[in-house]
Amino acid sequence: MVTATVREWRDEEGWGVVDSPETPGGCWGHYSHIQTEGFRALSPGQLVDLQWEAPGFTQDGYSYRAVNITPRPA
């Protein structure tokens, strides 16, 4: 897990981009990867713990893909 910051999140589409030094260019994330109860969404600037993978292909133009996204307490 690494600490990351949400760059952008598209509630209506259920995905967004999370930035960390370990994922240059951004990491694609889907709402199903967010570890929380209820409606799963993130906000730009929010800190999260990120587990990611480099699947060898791009997902919407991103080389990294989230496996788990855990929002940090505010």
C-alpha positions in Angstrom: 0.0 0.0 0.0 1.1 3.5 -0.8 -0.3 6.9 0.1 -2.0 8.6 -2.9 -4.1 11.6 -3.7 -7.2 11.6 -5.8 -6.6 13.7 -8.9 -10.1 13.4 -10.3 -13.3 11.3 -9.7 -16.3 10.9 -12.1 -19.2 9.8 -9.9 -21.5 9.4 -12.9 -19.0 7.0 -14.6 -17.7 5.4 -11.4 -14.0 5.9 -12.0 -11.2 8.3 -11.5 -7.5 8.9 -11.3 -5.3 8.6 -8.2 -1.7 10.0 -8.1 1.3 8.7 -6.1 5.1 8.8 -6.7 5.0 5.0 -7.4 2.4 5.4 -10.2 3.8 8.1 -12.5 1.2 9.5 -14.9 -1.7 8.4 -12.6 -3.5 5.2 -11.5 -6.9 4.3 -12.9 -9.4 3.4 -10.2 -13.0 2.0 -10.3 -15.6 2.5 -7.6 -15.6 -1.3 -7.0 -12.0 -1.0 -5.7 -13.0 1.5 -2.9 -13.0 -0.2 0.5 -16.0 1.4 2.2 -19.6 0.9 3.0 -22.5 2.5 1.1 -22.1 4.7 -2.0 -18.5 4.5 -3.1 -17.0 7.7 -4.4 -13.9 9.8 -3.9 -13.2 13.6 -4.0 -10.3 15.4 -5.7 -7.6 16.1 -3.2 -8.6 13.3 -0.9 -5.8 11.1 0.6 -6.2 7.3 0.2 -4.1 4.2 0.7 -3.6 2.6 -2.6 -2.7 -0.9 -3.7 -2.0 -1.0 -7.5 -0.9 -3.2 -10.3 0.8 -2.6 -13.7 -1.2 -5.0 -15.9 0.9 -4.6 -19.1 -1.8 -2.7 -21.0 -3.4 0.7 -20.5 -6.8 1.2 -18.9 -8.3 4.4 -20.4 -4.7 5.6 -21.1 -3.2 4.8 -17.7 -0.5 2.2 -17.2 -1.4 1.5 -13.6 -4.7 0.2 -12.2 -6.0 0.2 -8.6 -6.6 -3.1 -6.9 -7.7 -1.6 -3.5 -8.4 2.0 -2.6 -8.9 2.7 1.1 -10.0 6.3 2.0 -8.1 7.9 4.9 -10.0 9.5 7.7 -10.4 13.2 7.3 
